[in-house]
């Protein structure tokens, strides 16, 4: 992997510090990839310089291990842009997002990690005070650091999708996998045994069912995803005939009750008329 052109130091430093957190931050090479890198270095030497943050190794852990194993020389470059471990992680993410060998899932995970780091920085109140640095280093770091507004704009789901060369829906699915999927399901999608879409679907199952499906292998995972999709389908609509029949019966009942009410009111009206006529006759006779 090519790195930016920092000032190179063609020596064989023996005091390099390997930070296990930094080393494990990016997915390791597969055994096949590691052997291919080893063959290349043995044939052509270590062409790319190792990137250091003071004495801490940031980029080139595999090259460093191979060169130490075979007693081969290598170069290092010292970066002055790193002010914190967050700067290191962001730089590593940007570098590895350009690797063609990464899968869609790996690129999505890296893009989401970047968003989390930037979100934490923007939410930090008050802003973390960086340690004082010489004027030249401070100016260089300030010039290379993106503005907060620009960082926030770069972390929208659409921006992440562009950076990771994915669709917005894939980014959403990877988010779901990271939050809900059992480690066995994550391992399966990372190994390419199941698609991102299928893994996100399986991640909606209870934890125990996810583990059982992953234990059964990729075919069982695919079947589990299929079962979840089928269960989400809406059932066929019931025939409307019974409802229509009940409505008709209800209408007939309503009409009949209205007829009875009209008949009762008519009889009451006639009775009142007769009483009124009787009163008039008594008044006339008196």
Secondary structure as UniProt FT lines:
FT   STRAND          8..9
FT   HELIX           20..25
FT   HELIX           31..44
FT   STRAND          50..53
FT   TURN            54..55
FT   STRAND          56..59
FT   HELIX           61..70
FT   STRAND          76..78
FT   HELIX           85..97
FT   TURN            100..101
FT   HELIX           104..123
FT   HELIX           135..144
FT   HELIX           148..153
FT   TURN            154..155
FT   HELIX           157..164
FT   HELIX           168..180
FT   HELIX           183..190
FT   TURN            191..192
FT   HELIX           196..202
FT   TURN            203..204
FT   HELIX           207..215
FT   HELIX           218..232
FT   HELIX           241..285
//
